[in-house]
Amino acid sequence: MLGSYLVQCLATAGCGVRALVRDEMRAAWLRPLGAELVEGDIANAQVLHEAAAGCNAVFHAAAAIGPEADWDTFRAANVDGTQHVIDACAANGARLLYVSSTAVYGDSRYERAPLDEAAALPTLPQHDAYGRSKQEAERVVMRAHADGVVRAAIVRPPPMYGDRDRQFVPRVAVVLTRGFFPLIGGGMTRLPLVHARNVAEGAILAATHPRADGRTYNLTCDYPLTVANLVRFAARGLERRVFAPSIPIGAGRVLFGALEVALVAMGRRDLSRHAGGTLDLLTKNNPFVEERARRELDWQPTVTPDVGVADAFRWWKGHHRSTNATT
């Protein structure tokens, strides 16, 4: 999702764009934008070297994600893959923009709020393989920058949404299409959620601004968005009436506790570990601070939630329907 918005923004700005894609046929829609497609992945160092040839900047937005705790899988993709990208940038004299994640702050993020880029990263538990791999990838990038191997900057987005979202929007949409979404504590919690186009715009600023060399930027709040407004805007995009009663926080805890037990009973212990994090997301305000990006990069996000959320869920509705018809 983020990669496609990067291509769109760069092409619109008149840049020549080469996109590394895993499937040229599925990514063919990028060609009319002016993008040159190269099929491959970050595990193939040779393909990366060829793809980066002649590029002024490389945006590394690829990553293994998911609830699994398999360290070897995440290390291979997110750490070793990042090293391959660094090598390709170094060989071609390209500047590197690495897309990290607020997952590097771990589950203690709400207790440590407000969190800015100066906050020390915690030691994460063994089961948080994704967060650990993103921490290690950041260290690899900054070490390469400090050693003069590449010029690099890092951006840390929280969960993103937008067209072509395969993570956040589908999970919420499946619930909303049932017409019922209880708002814990009235739904007034401010979410750490950003539109992918706004992240793409911030990443481009970080990749092109001289002051960004060796810096990390939280792109963690484009506009304030409460849970209640998320449901309202999403229902508009889905063209679905959603009953969203307010329930006490205590009742929400009981609900998620039961969900966690049910997931364990279903053999989905991997998913059960995230029940508490989801409850935190719905009941604790966005803990991240993005002032550095606004101050140093003049990051001014262009997509507002009332438009972006509705469009993202509208896109999911159309895509989900066409996919079901095909299958």
N, C-alpha and C positions, 0 to 999 in steps of 0.2 A: 504493500500500500504506500508506504513512505517513498520508496524508490520511484513509483510511478508519478507521484506528485513532484519529486525532484526533477524528473525528466520534463514534465509539463512546464514547471517554472523556469527551468534553464532554457528550454527551447523557445518559450515565449519571450525571454530576454534576449534572444538572438544568438545564444551559444550553440556551438556544435556539440552534440551529445552522443556519447557511445554508451549503450546500456548492456551490462552483463546480465543475461537472463538464463534461466535453467531450461526454458522451453520456448523456442522462437515462435512457434505457431500460436501459443497462448498469449505471447507478448506482441504479436504482429500489429496490434492496434496502436503501438507506440511509433511505428514507422511514419505514418502520415504527419506526425508532429515534427519529423525531421531527425528522429533518433536512429542511429546505426546500431543494430543488434548483434551481440556476440554471445553465442551459446556456450555455457560453461558454469562453473561454480568456484567458490573461493578455496576449495580443496585442491584445485589444479593450478599450481604455481605458474606453469608455462602459459596457460591461457590468460591468466591475470597479467603477466608481463606483456603479452601481445595486445591485450585489451587496453592497457594503460599507455601504450605507445603514442606519443604526441599529445598527451593530455596535460593540461595545466593543473588540474585539480581532480582528485578522486574522492567520491563520496562513498564511504563504506557503511552501507545500511543493512547488510545481510547478517543473519544470526539464526542460530538454532534456538527455538523457544518451546515452551510447554511445561507441564507440571511434573515431568519425570525428574528423577534424582540421579540419573546416570552421568557421573562426572566426565567419563571418557568421551561421551557424545558431545557434551557442551564444550569441553576443552578443545576437541578436534576442530569444531566449527568456529567457536567464538574466540579462542586464543590462537591456535595454530593458523586458522584462516586469516585472522587479523595480521599475523606475522607475514603471511604470504602477500597480503595487500601492501604492507609496509615495504617489503622487498621490491614489489612491482613499482611502487611510487619512487623509491630510491633509485631504481634503475632508470627511470624515465624523468627524474627531476620534477615530479608532480607533488603538489601540496595535498595533504591528507586531511579530510574531515571525517572523524570517526563518530558514528551514532552509537552512543552507549545507552544507558537506561537509569531511571531512578531506582531500579532494583538494587543498585550498588549500595543504597542506604539501608537495606534490609527491613525487617519487621519492626525495628525500634524507631522508625522514622517519625511516628506520631508522638512518641514520648520525647523526642529530641527537637521538636518543632520550635521555632522556624528553622528550616534547614537551607543553608546556602552552600555555594561551592567550596567555601573554606572549611566546612565541617569535616572532621576526620571520618573516614569510612570504617565501619565496624567490622570485626571478624564475624563472618556469617557461618551458620551451622552447616554441617555436612550435607544435609538434604537440600539446601538451597543451591543446587548446582548452577542454575542459571545466573543468579546474582553473583556467585563467586567467579564464574567465568567472565562476566562483564567487568568485575573489579580487576581481574588479572589482565584482561585485554586493555583496559585503560592504562595499567602500569606499563604494558609493552609499548603502547603508543607514546606515552610520555617519556619513557626511557629512550626511545628512538629519536624523539625530538630533542631531548637534552644532549644526546650524543652527536647531534648534527646529522643524523641519517636522513631525516625528513623534517619538513616544516609541517606541524600538525596542530589541530584543535579538536576539541571534543564537545558534543552536545548531549545532554541527558533529558530526553522526553519521558513523561509518565505514560500511562496507557493512552493510546491515540485512537481517533475515530475518523471516518471519512468514507468516500466511495472505495469499493474494493476491500473493505475491512473484512478479515477472516477471523478476528478474535473477539473484540469487545462488542461490536454491534450485533453480530449473529447471536451471541449468548443472551443479550438483553432482549433482542427482538423476539426470540422464541418465547420468552416469558410474557412480553407485552401482547403478543398476538392472542394470548389466552384471555385478555381483557381484564386482568387483575394484577395489581402491583402495589403491595402495602408499603407505605412510606414510614419508615422507622423514625420516630421523633418528629414527624411532620415533613420529612424530606428536605429540611433546611441545611443539611450538610453540604459544604462546598467541595466539589469533586476535584481531584488532581487528574484532569482530563483535558486533552488539547486536540484541535483539529490537525490532521496530518499535513495539510497545506501550510498551515502556520508554522509547523515544525520545519517543513522544507524551506520556507522563507528564512527562518532563523539559521538553518544549517548553511544556506548559501551565503548569508551575511558573515557567518563565522569562517567560512572557507575563503572569503575574499577580503576580509578586513585585516590590515597589517597588525592591528592591536591584538588580534585574536591568537597570534602565534603562541603555542604552549599554554593556552587557556582552556578552561572548561566552563560550559554555560548550561545552566538549568533552563530548559524551555518548558516550563512546568505549569504555567497558567496564562493562556492567551486571553481569556475572559472568565470572570466568575461564573460558575455553573453549578446550581444546586441539583440535588437528586430530583426534587419536584419538577424543576424546569426541564431536566433531561427527559423525564417521563412525558411531560406535556409536549415538548418539541418532537420527541420520537413518535408519539401517538399521531401527531399531525402528519408526519412523513408516512406512517403506516396506514393512514386513513382509517384508524381504528379507535373506537371509544374505549378508554381504559379506566376502570374503577380503581382509584388509588386512595384508599382510606389511610388515615394516620393511625399508627399503633405505637404504644410506649416502647422505649428502648429496651426495657426488661423483656417485653414480649418478643422483640427482635432477637435478643440473645438466646431465648429459649428456642425460637424457630431455627436459628443457625446451629445451635447445639444438636438439635434433633437431625438436622441435615447432615452434620458431620458424622453422627453415629450411623445414619442410613448409608452414607457413602462407604464407610468402613465395612458395613455388613454386605454391601454389594461388591466388595473386593476392590474398591477404588480409593485405597488409602492415599494414593498420589493426589487425588482431587480433594480428599478430606482435609489435607494439610492447608488448603487455601480457603476453607470456610471462614476461619477467623480473620484472614486478610480481607475477604469480601465484606464481612461485617464491619471491620474498621473503615473500609472505603465508604460504606453507607452511613456511618455514624460519627466519623472524625474528620474534621476539616482538612483540606489540602495543606500539608505541612511544608511544602517547598516554596522557596523564594526565587524569583526569576529576575530580580532587579538588575543584576549584572548585565544580562543580555539587553535589557531595555536601555541601560545607561551607556554601555560600551559599544554595542552594535546598532543602537537605535532600532531595535526590534519592535515593529508595529504590526501585529497580526491583522490580517485582512478579512478572515472568515469569522463571523460572529456565531455564537451557538444557536440562536433562533433559526438561522439559515443553514448552518453546517450540520447540526444534528438532524433536522428534518430531511435534508437532502441525503444524508448518509443512510437513514432508515428507509427512505423512499427508494434509494438505489438497491438496498438489500432486498426489499420487497419485490422489485422487478427482477432482480437476478435470481432470487430464491425461487420465484414462480417459474422462470424460464428453465432453470436447472431441473426442477421437478418434472416439467413437461418433457424435457429431453430424456431424463432417466426413466 
